[in-house]
């Protein structure tokens, strides 16, 4: 009977399932092992707890808090953005040096070849790493959500996956691909949270220490569920910890893990998640104070890896506020449009993903690596020629924009090239200028100003447009509201963001 059941499982794993019930998009169905994080409080489990003395309980609880704090420090140190920023600036600096030297002689092809050679090499490394460990491809958020909700995806929390993920993100972002590091940081934090309590690695057999507090392979079956729940606690705590550090929103990150991350939650997990977030934020701000604060270690004035700047009206604009009561109707309409755009984006992404699974992922690995090179070369060409043929030279605003974030790209002194600033600036600068369809919100603001309505700061409409579209894509409300409030450092935006997110959802 067991053999027949196993054969049925194998046959079922090869079956094709219909995603949209139309018979057009059929994908292979995989059987994954399930994880049960719920503790079964029955009579044998009660006897097991009664057999343990208070010292063992206290020791395990102290170890849990110490490991949680250690993981918070590690996730705070695990910031790859500084390396990405350094490598990206090196490539951009060499490219612009070649542009300055070659412009009088008209040899733009040399500059294009230099930039394409750098980006192609970086994209090649990222593609090879994804071929070595396929689960490291993508953001990793869906896999971590599956793992936290009881689906054991193979190799999702391996040390090999962490190395491929971190190095792959470094080279893919530095290679000019339109990808970000926030999603991979969540996956990396989850791997750290899953690996540190075990004190061993399957990929590297030499990393093995005798630390039995979170190990289930040497315990009785009655204790395994309790220890598995403790491991899931640490995985939930750290899975979104790097996300908290990335946006400078520790409270929003805790709410994000509560709202979207895990279906198994309790009050103890909330406390430890908050403690881990505190340790991670402290470590990150301490490191940034020495790196970005002119070696003033300990001056905690760094908001995080990403800041949206200051929202305020210009001095030339009279009677301008961040928002007024009459803007509520505009925010409601923007939330409605943002929800529709987010749903449309999800449908496009779904069809594209199904097409890639059916026609791209089934091909040999070298074909997928060549695809990465092709996408990298096309992206480089678009980023190189767009500032030449599609851009305009605009005057630098006085005191509003950091001159180091702008690129002139054949413009005169005191001017900047808008397309070059978008394509060749660091990702943190680019996100501040164009974040998740804030161009839609900025368009609404400029339209209102053309119609004579100048009582509201136009950046407010850009933020609400970005929030409504992002909320329509990810379907988040509470955590996204807190994340945006913490990132913008404007508590007065709480009500407009809440209104737009409620309408878009």
C-alpha positions as CSV (number, residue, x, y, z in Angstrom):
1,X,0.0,0.0,0.0
2,X,2.8,2.4,0.8
3,X,4.4,1.8,-2.6
4,X,1.2,2.4,-4.4
5,X,0.7,5.7,-2.5
6,X,4.2,6.9,-3.3
7,X,3.6,6.1,-7.0
8,X,0.4,8.1,-6.9
9,X,2.3,11.0,-5.4
10,X,4.9,10.8,-8.1
11,X,2.2,10.6,-10.8
12,X,0.4,13.5,-9.3
13,X,3.6,15.6,-9.2
14,X,3.8,15.2,-13.0
15,X,0.2,16.2,-13.7
16,X,-0.6,19.6,-15.3
17,X,-2.9,22.1,-13.5
18,X,-4.9,24.8,-15.1
19,X,-4.3,28.2,-13.6
20,X,-7.2,30.1,-15.2
21,X,-9.6,27.2,-15.9
22,X,-9.4,27.9,-19.6
23,X,-7.1,25.1,-20.7
24,X,-4.5,27.5,-22.1
25,X,-2.0,28.0,-19.3
26,X,-1.0,24.7,-17.8
27,X,1.8,24.4,-15.3
28,X,3.5,21.4,-13.6
29,X,2.2,20.8,-10.1
30,X,4.9,20.1,-7.5
31,X,4.4,18.3,-4.2
32,X,6.1,20.1,-1.3
33,X,6.5,18.9,2.2
34,X,4.4,20.6,4.8
35,X,5.5,22.3,8.0
36,X,3.3,22.3,11.1
37,X,4.2,25.2,13.4
38,X,1.2,24.7,15.7
39,X,1.9,23.1,19.0
40,X,-0.5,20.3,19.8
41,X,-1.4,20.8,23.5
42,X,-2.5,17.2,24.4
43,X,-1.8,15.1,27.4
44,X,1.6,13.7,26.3
45,X,2.7,17.2,25.6
46,X,1.6,18.4,29.0
47,X,3.5,15.5,30.6
48,X,6.6,16.5,28.7
49,X,6.4,20.1,29.9
50,X,5.8,18.9,33.5
51,X,8.9,16.7,33.4
52,X,11.1,19.7,32.7
53,X,12.4,21.9,35.5
54,X,12.2,25.6,35.7
55,X,15.9,26.1,35.0
56,X,15.7,24.5,31.6
57,X,12.7,26.8,30.7
58,X,14.6,29.9,31.9
59,X,17.7,28.8,30.1
60,X,15.8,28.3,26.8
61,X,14.1,31.6,27.1
62,X,17.3,33.5,27.8
63,X,19.0,31.8,24.8
64,X,16.0,32.7,22.6
65,X,16.4,36.4,23.5
66,X,20.2,36.3,23.1
67,X,19.9,34.6,19.7
68,X,17.2,37.1,18.6
69,X,19.5,40.0,19.6
70,X,22.5,38.4,17.8
71,X,20.4,37.9,14.7
72,X,19.3,41.6,14.8
73,X,23.0,42.7,14.9
74,X,23.9,40.4,12.0
75,X,21.0,41.6,9.9
76,X,22.0,45.1,10.6
77,X,25.5,44.4,9.4
78,X,24.3,42.5,6.4
79,X,23.8,45.5,4.2
80,X,25.0,45.1,0.7
81,X,23.9,48.5,-0.5
82,X,27.3,50.1,0.3
83,X,29.0,47.7,-1.9
84,X,26.4,48.1,-4.6
85,X,26.7,51.9,-4.4
86,X,30.5,51.7,-4.7
87,X,30.6,49.3,-7.7
88,X,27.8,51.2,-9.5
89,X,29.6,54.6,-8.9
90,X,32.9,53.0,-10.2
91,X,31.2,52.0,-13.5
92,X,29.3,55.3,-13.9
93,X,32.5,57.3,-13.2
94,X,34.5,55.5,-15.8
95,X,31.7,55.8,-18.4
96,X,31.3,59.5,-17.8
97,X,35.1,60.0,-18.0
98,X,35.1,58.3,-21.4
99,X,32.2,60.5,-22.5
100,X,34.0,63.7,-21.5
101,X,37.2,62.6,-23.4
102,X,35.4,61.2,-26.4
103,X,32.8,64.0,-27.0
104,X,35.1,66.3,-29.0
105,X,36.1,63.5,-31.3
106,X,32.6,62.0,-31.5
107,X,33.6,58.5,-30.3
108,X,30.4,57.8,-28.3
109,X,30.7,54.1,-29.4
110,X,33.7,53.7,-27.1
111,X,31.8,54.9,-24.1
112,X,28.9,52.6,-25.0
113,X,31.2,49.6,-25.3
114,X,32.8,50.4,-22.0
115,X,29.4,50.6,-20.2
116,X,28.1,47.5,-22.0
117,X,31.2,45.5,-21.2
118,X,30.9,46.3,-17.5
119,X,27.1,45.6,-17.4
120,X,27.4,42.4,-19.5
121,X,30.1,41.0,-17.2
122,X,28.1,41.8,-14.1
123,X,24.9,40.3,-15.6
124,X,26.8,37.2,-16.6
125,X,27.9,36.6,-13.1
126,X,24.3,37.1,-11.8
127,X,22.9,34.7,-14.4
128,X,25.5,32.0,-13.6
129,X,24.6,32.3,-9.9
130,X,20.9,31.9,-10.6
131,X,21.7,28.8,-12.7
132,X,23.8,27.3,-9.8
133,X,20.9,27.9,-7.3
134,X,17.6,28.5,-9.1
135,X,15.7,29.3,-5.9
136,X,18.0,32.4,-5.5
137,X,16.4,34.0,-8.5
138,X,13.8,36.6,-8.1
139,X,12.9,38.5,-4.9
140,X,12.4,35.5,-2.7
141,X,9.4,37.0,-0.9
142,X,6.9,34.4,-2.3
143,X,9.2,31.5,-1.2
144,X,9.6,32.9,2.3
145,X,5.8,33.5,2.6
146,X,5.3,29.9,1.6
147,X,7.8,28.7,4.1
148,X,6.3,30.7,7.0
149,X,2.9,29.5,6.1
150,X,3.8,25.8,6.2
151,X,5.1,25.0,2.7
152,X,8.7,23.7,2.8
153,X,10.2,24.9,-0.4
154,X,13.5,23.0,-1.1
155,X,16.8,24.9,-0.6
156,X,15.0,28.2,0.3
157,X,17.0,28.8,3.6
158,X,20.3,27.2,2.6
159,X,23.7,29.0,3.1
160,X,24.4,28.4,-0.6
161,X,21.2,30.2,-1.5
162,X,22.3,33.2,0.7
163,X,25.6,33.5,-1.0
164,X,24.1,33.3,-4.5
165,X,21.3,35.7,-3.5
166,X,23.6,38.3,-2.0
167,X,26.3,38.2,-4.7
168,X,23.7,37.9,-7.4
169,X,21.9,41.0,-6.2
170,X,25.1,42.9,-6.1
171,X,26.0,42.2,-9.7
172,X,22.5,42.5,-11.1
173,X,22.0,45.9,-9.6
174,X,25.5,47.1,-10.5
175,X,24.9,45.6,-14.0
176,X,22.2,48.1,-14.7
177,X,19.2,45.8,-14.6
178,X,15.9,47.3,-13.4
179,X,15.8,45.3,-10.2
180,X,16.0,46.2,-6.5
181,X,17.5,44.8,-3.4
182,X,14.6,45.2,-0.9
183,X,13.0,41.9,-1.8
184,X,16.3,39.9,-1.7
185,X,17.1,41.5,1.6
186,X,14.0,39.9,3.1
187,X,15.1,36.5,1.7
188,X,18.6,37.0,3.0
189,X,17.3,37.9,6.5
190,X,15.2,34.8,6.6
191,X,18.2,32.6,5.7
192,X,20.2,34.3,8.5
193,X,17.3,33.7,11.0
194,X,17.0,30.0,9.9
195,X,20.7,29.3,10.0
196,X,22.0,31.0,13.1
197,X,19.9,29.0,15.6
198,X,21.0,25.7,14.0
199,X,24.8,26.6,14.2
200,X,25.4,24.3,11.2
201,X,25.2,24.2,7.4
202,X,24.2,21.5,5.0
203,X,26.2,23.0,2.2
204,X,29.3,23.5,4.3
205,X,29.7,20.4,6.5
206,X,32.6,22.0,8.5
207,X,30.2,24.6,10.0
208,X,28.7,22.4,12.8
209,X,28.5,23.3,16.5
210,X,26.8,21.5,19.3
211,X,23.9,23.9,20.0
212,X,20.8,21.8,20.9
213,X,18.3,24.5,21.8
214,X,16.8,24.9,18.3
215,X,17.6,21.4,16.9
216,X,14.9,18.9,16.2
217,X,16.9,16.0,14.8
218,X,18.1,14.8,18.3
219,X,14.9,15.3,20.2
220,X,11.9,13.2,21.1
221,X,8.8,13.6,18.9
222,X,6.9,15.3,21.7
223,X,9.5,18.2,21.8
224,X,9.9,18.6,18.1
225,X,6.8,20.7,17.5
226,X,7.9,23.1,20.3
227,X,11.4,23.5,18.9
228,X,10.1,23.8,15.3
229,X,7.8,26.6,16.5
230,X,10.8,28.4,18.1
231,X,12.7,28.2,14.8
232,X,9.7,29.5,13.0
233,X,9.6,32.4,15.5
234,X,13.2,33.4,14.6
235,X,12.6,33.0,10.9
236,X,9.5,35.3,11.1
237,X,11.4,37.7,13.3
238,X,14.4,38.1,10.9
239,X,12.7,37.5,7.6
240,X,11.5,41.1,7.3
241,X,14.2,42.6,9.5
242,X,16.4,43.6,6.6
243,X,13.3,45.2,5.0
244,X,12.8,47.3,8.1
245,X,16.4,48.5,7.9
246,X,16.2,49.1,4.2
247,X,13.3,51.6,4.5
248,X,14.2,53.0,7.9
249,X,10.9,51.8,9.2
250,X,11.3,49.3,12.1
251,X,7.7,49.6,13.3
252,X,6.3,49.2,9.8
253,X,8.5,46.2,9.3
254,X,7.1,44.5,12.4
255,X,3.6,45.2,11.1
256,X,4.5,44.0,7.7
257,X,5.7,40.6,9.0
258,X,2.5,40.4,11.1
259,X,0.1,41.4,8.2
260,X,1.8,39.6,5.3
261,X,4.5,37.3,6.5
262,X,3.2,34.5,8.7
263,X,-0.1,32.8,9.5
264,X,1.4,31.5,12.8
265,X,1.7,34.4,15.2
266,X,1.5,35.1,19.0
267,X,2.3,37.8,21.4
268,X,5.8,36.4,22.2
269,X,6.7,36.6,18.6
270,X,5.6,40.3,18.5
271,X,8.0,41.1,21.4
272,X,10.9,39.3,19.9
273,X,10.3,40.8,16.5
274,X,10.3,44.2,18.0
275,X,13.5,43.5,19.9
276,X,15.2,42.2,16.8
277,X,14.1,45.2,14.9
278,X,15.5,47.5,17.6
279,X,18.9,45.7,17.5
280,X,19.1,45.8,13.7
281,X,18.2,49.4,13.5
282,X,20.7,50.4,16.2
283,X,23.5,48.4,14.4
284,X,22.6,49.8,11.0
285,X,22.5,53.4,12.1
286,X,25.7,53.0,14.0
287,X,27.5,51.7,10.9
288,X,25.9,54.4,8.7
289,X,27.1,57.1,11.1
290,X,30.7,56.2,10.4
291,X,30.3,55.5,6.6
292,X,28.0,58.4,5.6
293,X,28.5,60.8,8.6
294,X,32.1,61.9,8.0
295,X,33.5,59.2,10.4
296,X,31.4,60.5,13.2
297,X,30.7,57.1,14.8
298,X,27.7,57.2,17.1
299,X,26.0,60.2,15.7
300,X,22.5,58.7,15.1
301,X,21.2,61.0,12.4
302,X,21.0,58.4,9.6
303,X,17.4,57.4,8.7
304,X,18.3,54.1,7.0
305,X,19.3,52.8,3.6
306,X,16.5,54.8,1.9
307,X,15.1,58.2,2.6
308,X,12.4,60.1,0.6
309,X,13.8,63.5,1.7
310,X,11.8,66.3,3.2
311,X,8.3,67.2,2.1
312,X,7.8,71.0,2.3
313,X,6.5,73.8,0.1
314,X,8.9,76.1,-1.6
315,X,9.4,79.6,-0.2
316,X,8.0,81.2,-3.4
317,X,4.7,79.5,-3.0
318,X,2.3,81.3,-0.8
319,X,-0.6,79.8,1.2
320,X,0.7,76.3,0.5
321,X,0.1,73.3,2.8
322,X,1.0,69.7,2.7
323,X,-2.7,68.9,2.2
324,X,-6.2,70.4,2.8
325,X,-9.6,69.1,3.6
326,X,-10.8,69.6,0.0
327,X,-8.0,67.3,-1.2
328,X,-9.8,64.2,0.4
329,X,-12.0,63.8,-2.7
330,X,-8.9,63.9,-4.9
331,X,-7.2,61.3,-2.7
332,X,-10.2,59.0,-2.9
333,X,-10.2,59.2,-6.7
334,X,-6.4,58.6,-6.8
335,X,-6.9,55.5,-4.6
336,X,-9.6,54.2,-7.0
337,X,-7.4,54.7,-10.0
338,X,-4.3,53.3,-8.2
339,X,-6.2,50.1,-7.3
340,X,-7.3,49.5,-10.9
341,X,-3.7,50.1,-12.1
342,X,-2.3,47.8,-9.5
343,X,-4.8,45.0,-10.5
344,X,-3.9,45.5,-14.1
345,X,-0.2,45.3,-13.3
346,X,-0.7,42.1,-11.4
347,X,-2.6,40.5,-14.4
348,X,0.2,41.5,-16.7
349,X,2.8,40.1,-14.3
350,X,0.8,36.9,-14.0
351,X,0.6,36.3,-17.8
352,X,4.3,37.1,-18.2
353,X,5.2,34.7,-15.4
354,X,3.1,31.9,-16.9
355,X,4.7,32.5,-20.3
356,X,8.2,32.4,-18.8
357,X,7.5,29.2,-16.9
358,X,6.1,27.5,-20.0
359,X,8.6,28.7,-22.7
360,X,11.7,30.0,-20.9
361,X,12.3,28.1,-17.7
362,X,11.9,24.8,-19.5
363,X,14.9,25.5,-21.7
364,X,18.6,24.6,-20.9
365,X,20.4,26.8,-18.4
366,X,22.8,28.3,-21.0
367,X,19.8,29.7,-22.9
368,X,18.6,31.5,-19.7
369,X,22.1,32.9,-19.2
370,X,22.1,34.2,-22.7
371,X,18.7,35.7,-22.1
372,X,20.2,37.6,-19.1
373,X,23.0,38.9,-21.3
374,X,20.5,40.0,-23.9
375,X,18.3,41.8,-21.4
376,X,21.4,43.5,-19.9
377,X,22.7,44.7,-23.3
378,X,19.2,46.1,-24.3
379,X,18.9,47.8,-20.9
380,X,22.3,49.3,-21.3
381,X,21.5,50.6,-24.8
382,X,18.3,52.2,-23.6
383,X,19.9,53.8,-20.6
384,X,22.8,55.2,-22.8
385,X,20.8,56.6,-25.7
386,X,17.7,57.9,-23.8
387,X,19.6,60.8,-22.3
388,X,20.8,61.8,-25.8
389,X,17.6,61.6,-27.8
390,X,14.7,61.8,-25.2
391,X,16.0,64.1,-22.5
392,X,15.9,67.9,-21.8
393,X,18.5,70.0,-20.0
394,X,16.9,71.7,-17.0
395,X,18.1,74.2,-14.5
396,X,19.2,72.9,-11.2
397,X,16.8,74.0,-8.4
398,X,18.3,76.1,-5.7
399,X,18.7,74.1,-2.5
400,X,16.1,71.5,-3.4
401,X,18.2,68.8,-5.0
402,X,21.6,67.5,-4.1
403,X,24.0,68.2,-7.0
404,X,25.7,64.8,-6.5
405,X,22.4,63.1,-7.4
406,X,22.1,64.8,-10.8
407,X,24.0,64.1,-14.1
408,X,24.7,66.8,-16.7
409,X,25.3,64.4,-19.7
410,X,26.2,67.1,-22.3
411,X,24.2,69.8,-20.5
412,X,25.7,73.2,-19.6
413,X,27.0,74.1,-16.2
414,X,24.1,74.7,-13.7
415,X,21.9,72.3,-15.7
416,X,21.1,68.6,-15.4
417,X,19.9,65.9,-17.8
418,X,16.6,64.4,-16.5
419,X,16.9,61.0,-18.2
420,X,20.6,60.7,-17.3
421,X,19.8,61.5,-13.7
422,X,17.1,58.8,-13.7
423,X,19.2,56.0,-15.4
424,X,22.7,56.7,-14.1
425,X,22.0,57.9,-10.5
426,X,22.2,55.5,-7.6
427,X,19.0,53.5,-6.9
428,X,18.4,55.4,-3.7
429,X,18.4,58.7,-5.6
430,X,16.3,57.2,-8.4
431,X,13.7,55.9,-6.0
432,X,13.3,59.3,-4.4
433,X,12.7,60.8,-7.8
434,X,10.4,58.1,-9.3
435,X,9.0,55.6,-6.8
436,X,6.3,53.1,-7.9
437,X,4.3,55.3,-10.3
438,X,4.5,58.5,-8.4
439,X,4.7,60.1,-11.8
440,X,0.9,59.4,-12.0
441,X,0.4,61.3,-8.7
442,X,2.8,64.1,-9.8
443,X,0.7,64.4,-13.0
444,X,-2.4,65.0,-11.0
445,X,-0.6,67.6,-8.9
446,X,0.7,69.4,-12.0
447,X,-2.8,69.3,-13.5
448,X,-4.3,70.8,-10.4
449,X,-1.7,73.6,-10.5
450,X,-2.4,74.3,-14.2
451,X,-6.1,74.7,-13.3
452,X,-5.2,77.3,-10.7
453,X,-5.3,75.0,-7.6
454,X,-1.9,75.8,-5.9
455,X,-2.9,75.4,-2.2
456,X,-1.4,71.9,-1.9
457,X,2.2,70.8,-2.2
458,X,2.6,68.8,-5.5
459,X,4.8,66.3,-3.8
460,X,1.8,65.2,-1.7
461,X,0.0,64.0,-4.8
462,X,3.2,62.1,-6.0
463,X,3.3,60.3,-2.6
464,X,-0.4,59.4,-2.7
465,X,-0.1,58.2,-6.3
466,X,2.8,56.0,-5.4
467,X,1.0,54.7,-2.3
468,X,-2.2,53.9,-4.1
469,X,-0.5,52.0,-6.9
470,X,1.8,50.1,-4.5
471,X,-1.2,49.3,-2.3
472,X,-3.1,48.0,-5.4
473,X,-0.2,45.7,-6.2
474,X,0.7,44.2,-2.8
475,X,-2.8,44.6,-1.1
476,X,-1.3,46.0,2.1
477,X,-3.0,48.6,4.3
478,X,-1.7,48.9,7.9
479,X,1.9,48.1,7.4
480,X,2.3,50.1,4.2
481,X,0.8,53.1,5.9
482,X,3.3,53.0,8.8
483,X,6.2,52.2,6.4
484,X,5.4,55.3,4.3
485,X,4.9,57.5,7.4
486,X,8.3,56.4,8.9
487,X,10.1,56.8,5.5
488,X,8.8,60.3,4.8
489,X,9.0,61.4,8.5
490,X,5.6,63.1,8.1
491,X,2.9,62.0,10.5
492,X,0.5,64.4,8.9
493,X,0.4,62.1,5.8
494,X,-1.1,59.3,7.8
495,X,-4.8,60.1,7.1
496,X,-4.3,60.7,3.3
497,X,-2.3,57.5,2.9
498,X,-4.9,55.6,4.9
499,X,-7.8,56.9,2.8
500,X,-6.1,56.1,-0.5
501,X,-5.0,52.6,0.6
502,X,-8.5,51.7,1.9
503,X,-10.1,52.8,-1.4
504,X,-7.5,51.1,-3.6
505,X,-7.9,47.8,-1.7
